Every structure is written in C-alpha cells, then in structure tokens.
Amino acid sequence: MPELPLIAHVYIRRHLRFGWWSLFVFTALGLILEVFHGFKVAEYLDASNQTRRLMWTLAHAHGTLLALIHIVFALSVQLIPDGGSRSLPLVSWSLIAASVLLPGGFFAGGAVFYGGDPGAGIALVPVGSALLLIAVFVLGRLAGSTERGAPRRKSR
C-alpha cells in the first residue's frame, strides 16, 4: 500500500482531535440537559420554554453525530485514493464549519426565542446543513473512485 501524503496525516490528526473534543463537549451538553431535567429547572422545562428544550436537544444530538462523523472521516482518509489530497481541504473546512454552525444555530435559536419561534440564530442551521451535504457528497465521490492500494481489474 503506498504511503499517505503528509497532508493526509495533518487532516487525520485534525479531525481526530476535533471529533473527540466535540464529542466531549456535546456529551457534556447532554449531561447538563439531563441535570436540568433532574432538578426541574423551570427555564428549561416549563411549557413556555418548549422551544428552548427542543432547540437545545437538537443542538446536542446534531453536535454528537457530527463529532462521530469527524472521527469516521479521520479514520477513512487512509482508504481514499492518493489520500484525497486535492479534496481534503474542502471536506475538512466544510465539516468543521458544519460542526460549528449546525449545532450552534440550534443552540442560539433556543437561547433567545420569541413566542415559540426560535431566535435568529436558527438561520445558521441551513448554512451548516449545506456545508455538511457538500462534505458528504465529495466524500461519497472519493469513496467511489479506485480503491487505494487495490489492484485494478483487468478489462477483457
């Protein structure tokens, strides 16, 4: 199997680190939400704060899922032909931005809300979602290209 380009190692380390720390942060957020439930914190549980509860639950869930996506991405870079060196900057930037904007938009939308509607921070969610789709699309195309290190089939 050919050696990975140096830049691939940089992205592997970046996304392993980002993924594990994000997983820590969003798991801690989930624990805080559970504590709010356990201690019956009115600012979280009252019926008038249903929007906050939903938005913060969505922030926790999306953040945790995106953290796992970073870890899977980091572990799969070595399987991408040529380390995907031309596409890695786009995928990396898109994943990191999506991991900040998507859960951040949900969290901000729940921090300040108006009459049951999320606050202006919710506008970050579609941007984060679009960036996530870009990253997944590019990775899907890379995964469909010739397998790294595998012999090519001879055509008859």
Secondary structure, DSSP 8 states (H G I E B T S, - for coil): -----HHHHHHHHHHHHHHHHHHHHHHHHHHHHHHHHHTT-HHHHSGGGHHHHHHHHHHHHHHHHHHHHHHHHHHHGGGSGGGGTTTHHHHHHHHHHHHHHHHHHHHHHHHSEETTEE-GGGGHHHHHHHHHHHHHHHHHHHHHS--TT-------
